[in-house]
Amino acid sequence: MDAEVGNRKKRSGPAEGEIVKRTLEHFLIILMFTTALPALAQRVLVFPFTQQDGFPSSRWIGTGLAVGLNEAMDRGKMGFVPFESLQKLYDQEGLVSTPDFSLPARVGLAHQLGVAYLVCGRYRVKKGEIIANLGVYDVSGDLKPMGEWQEKEKLDHLLLITEALARHLFDTFKIPWKEGERVPPAAFESYIRGRIVDDSMLKEVYFKRAVELAPDYYDALCHLALVLKSEGKVSRATSILNGLASKHFSKAYLALATLGDIKLKEGKLKEARALYLRSLKNGESPEGHLGMARLFIYEGKFDKASKELLVVQRFGTHLDEVDALQVELAKRKAPEKS
């Protein structure tokens, strides 16, 4: 059985979305019983929290809670699947940004991504407060609940409630609590909205607003640079990334890998290599290994490039980029055979 989720080569239109969701969910349940856990099995997968009731305008909070937990886990050096990687997988399969999977299907996805622990939650907004429930499961063998907790906080204090929930994760995994940098609640909310909105112009607006409110908000600066790069504003993106190169923050690996991509495109191979290696030292990520694969292809070191692409495949995400690089690799190797 193919270990990939669904058919990556066929993209579904809006009318097929529900069919694809059901097919993927059934496939993930099968994977739960058939797929061996790869080497990255000690990571944690956090799903966006499910909204129990309330207005659609508060749906972004579920994603905000998940992203906040990701960043707290990064401070504690926990291995986890970044929210961006989960989004990437949904995009590859033509799904909505937060599919409503059952618990067995979520466990199946955890197995597909090679993680041992699953974090799920639900929330509701009531009388100006967020009430959030957090559940942690061990999925390395049979499904084993590890604990469930509830926290509540004022609606405009999303950061405080994510920190309270994160403390339960730290206690569960017996990791000493590490306090994060405080930013204004409005800056955190703007950052989160930038992370979940699809339109790049809106992303830029939200991230700029977050930085205006908190000039040393490195995560917001990093994502602002990514948006600027995607819009072709490479010089502005490079300036931001250069400023972040010596900073330590949850997405430092992403900033370094992105700066490495820019240097590689400029033909500065030595600088690109150093940045990719620093990125991987900050944290194992598909972005860092993809960068090394691109570098090796550029240098004609095809065997090393193939090994890096195999590592990326173990993450279960960024498979479109892997496909594209494998095609390029085959083209570059073809003259050797003729």
N, C-alpha and C positions, 0 to 999 in steps of 0.2 A: 504493500500500500504506500502511496506517495505520502511523505511526511509533511508536505507543505499544506497550508490551509486553503482549501478550495482550488479553483483553477486560476492561477495568476495571469494567464495569458489572455483570458477573456474578461473584459470589463462589462459590468452590468449597468444598464440605464436605470433611471428612476422607477420605471414600471416593474423592473425585475428585482428591486431592492429587497422586498419582503421575502421573495423566494430565495434569494441569495442568503439572507440572514438565517432562514430556517435551515437551508442546506448546510451552511457553515456550522450552525449550532449542533446539528446532528453529527457532523463530521468531527467536531471537537470532542463530543462525548465518546465517540469511537476511539479517538486518539488517547483519551484518558486511560484506556485499557491496553493499547497496543504500542504506544511510543515509548522507547527507552529514554530515560533522562540523560541529556548530554552533560558535558563537564561543567557547565555554568549553573549547576542545579541549586546552589545555595542562595540564589537571588530571591527577591520578594517582588510580587506583582500586585500593584495597587490599582483597582478599578475606580473610575469616577463614581462618586456616591450617587445612589439612586434617590430621586426626589419622591417622597411619599405623597405629598399634596402641596398645594400652593399655586401661585401664579407662574406662568411660563417665564416671566421676566427674571425669576430667581433660579433658573435651571443652571446658570453658569456656576453657581455655588458648589455643585457636586464635583465639577472639574477642579475648582479652586481648592477644595479640601484634599483631593488626590495629589495635586501638584505641590501643595504645602507639605504633605507627608513625604513626598519624594525628596524635597529639599532638606527636610529634617533628617531623613535617613542618610543623605549624602554627608551631612555633618558628622554623623556617627559612623561613617565608613561602612554602612551596610550595602551589600550588593542589591541592586534593584533594577527593574525594567523602567527606564524613563517614560514619562507620559507621552513624549514625542514618538517614541518607538511604538507604543500601542496605537497611537493615531496613525502612524505610518502603515501599520498592518491593516487597520481598518480601511485606509485609503487604497492600499494594494488590492483589497478584496471588494472595493466598490460599496462599502457599508456606510451607514450613518456614523457620525462622530462618536456616539455613545450607544451602541447596540444593547438592547435589553436582553442579555443572556441569562439563562437560568444558572443556578449554582453549579450543577454538573457540567454545563458547557464552559463556565469560567474555569473550573478545574481542568477541563480538557485543554483550554487555551494556556493555562499555566504549564501544563505538561509540554505542550507544543513549543513554548518559549523556553523550556528547560529551567523552570524555577521550582523551589521546594515549598514556598510559602505564599499564601494568597490573602490579600486584604480586601475586604468588601465593606461597604457602608451604606447607610441610608440617612436621609435628613428631611427635616420639615421646617418651615418658617412659620412661627406663631407669635403673635403679639410683639413683633419687633425683635425676636430672638431666633437664632439658629439652634435647633436641637438635632444633634448628630449621634448616630450609633455606629460603632466600629466593631467589626468581627475579624479575627485572625484565624487562619486555618493552615495546618501542616498538610501538604499534598504530596510529600515525598513518597508516601506509601498509600495506605487507605486514608480517606479524608478524616482528619482529626481536628476538631475545634480546639483552639488554644486560648480563647477568651473573647468576651464581648463587653464593651463599655459604652457609656453614654456621656456626652458633654454638651453643655449649652453655653451660648455667649450672645452678646448683642449682635444684631444684624450687621453692623458696620465694623465688627471686630473679627473678621475671617481669620486673620493671622493668629490671634490669640487662641481660637478654637482648634486650629490645626496644630499648634504647639501643644495644647492640652492632650489632643488625641495622639500625637507623636510620642509623648511621654509613656503612654501605655505600650507602644511598640518597643521603645527602648527597654522598658521593664521586662516585657515578654522575652526579648532576646538577650536579656542580661547585659546590656550595653550602657556604660555610664552616660548620663545625660549631658549633652553639650548645647549650651545656650546659643541661639542664633542672633544675628544682628537685627536690631529693631528698626523698622521703617514705618513711616506713617501709615495708618490703615488705608487711607485713600490711595497711597502709592502702591500698596500691595494689591488692592482691588483693581487698579488700572493695569498693573502688570499681568494679573490673572486674566483679565478681559482681553488683553493683547495676545495671551497665549492661546485662547480658545476661539477667537474670531477668525474667519477664513480670509476676509479681504485684507490684502497686504497694506493698503493705504490706512485702513483702520488700525491694523497692527502697529504701524509706525506712529499713529496718533497716540494710541494708548501707551506704548513704551516711552515715547517722548514725555508724556504727561507724568509717568512714573518717575522718570529721571529728573524732571523739573522739581518734583516734590521731594526726591531723595537723590541728590547728585552722585552719591557713592553706592547706588543700588546696582551692583555689578551684574546680577542676573538680568535685570531690565536692560542694561547697556549691552550685554551680550546679544540678547534677542533683538534689540534695535539694530545692531550691526548685521545680524543675519538677514533681517528684512531689507536693510539698505543694499546689501550685496545682491539679494534676489531681484531688486528693482534696478540693478545695474549701477548703483551709486557706490562703486567699489572703493574709490579713494576715501570717502567718508567712513565706510565700513572698516577699511584698513586702519585708519586713524584711531577708531574706537578699540579695535582688537589689539593694536600695538599697546595701547594704554592698559589693557586688561591682561597682557601677557605675563606680568609678574604678580598678578593678584590670585588669591585663593578664594574660590567661591564654588557653589554647587555645579555650575555649568562651565567651569574652567576648561575641562576636557574638550567641550564643544567649541569654545572660543579659540583654543589652540589649534584644533583640527581644521577649523574654518580658515584661520590665518595661514595654516599650512597649505590649504587648497589654493589660496590666492598666490602664495609664493611659488607653488608648483606651476601654476598657469603662467607666471612671469618668467619661468625657466630658472628660478633660484633653488636648485635642487638641494643644496646643502642646508639652506635655511628651512626648506620644507621638511626635510628629514628630521631635523632637530625638533621642529614643532610637533610633528606627528609622534615622535618618541616621548616628548614631554606630555602630550595629550594622553597617551596610553599609560604613562606613569601616574597621571592624575586619576585615571580610572579606565578600566577596560570598557571600550565602546565600539560599536560598529563604525562610527565616523572615523576613529583613529585607524582602524584596520583597513577601511576603504581607502583612506589617504595613502597608507603604505602600499596597498595594491596598485594604486594609480602611479605612485612613484616607481615601483619596480617595473611596471609595464613601460613607463617612459624610459627607464634605464635598460630595458631589454632583459631583465631578470625574470623570465616568465615563470619558472618553477616557484620562485619566492612569491610572485604575485598570486599564483594559484593557491598557495597555502594560506595567504592572507584572506582570499575570498572564501575559502572553506571555513575560516574562523568566523567571518561575518555571517555565513549561513547558519551557524550555531545559535546566533541571536534570534533567528526567526523573523527578522524585520529587514528593511532595506533591500528586499529581494529584487526589486526592479533595477536598482543600481548594480547589484551583483550580476544580473542578466546582461546589462549593457556592457559592463567591464569584461565579462566572459566572451562576448561577441568581439569586442575590441582586441582581447587577448588572442583569440583564434585568428583574427585577421593579421595581427602582427607576427604570429608564429608561422603563418602559411608560407611566406617566402623561404623559410628555413627548410621546408619539405620539398620545395620545387627544385 
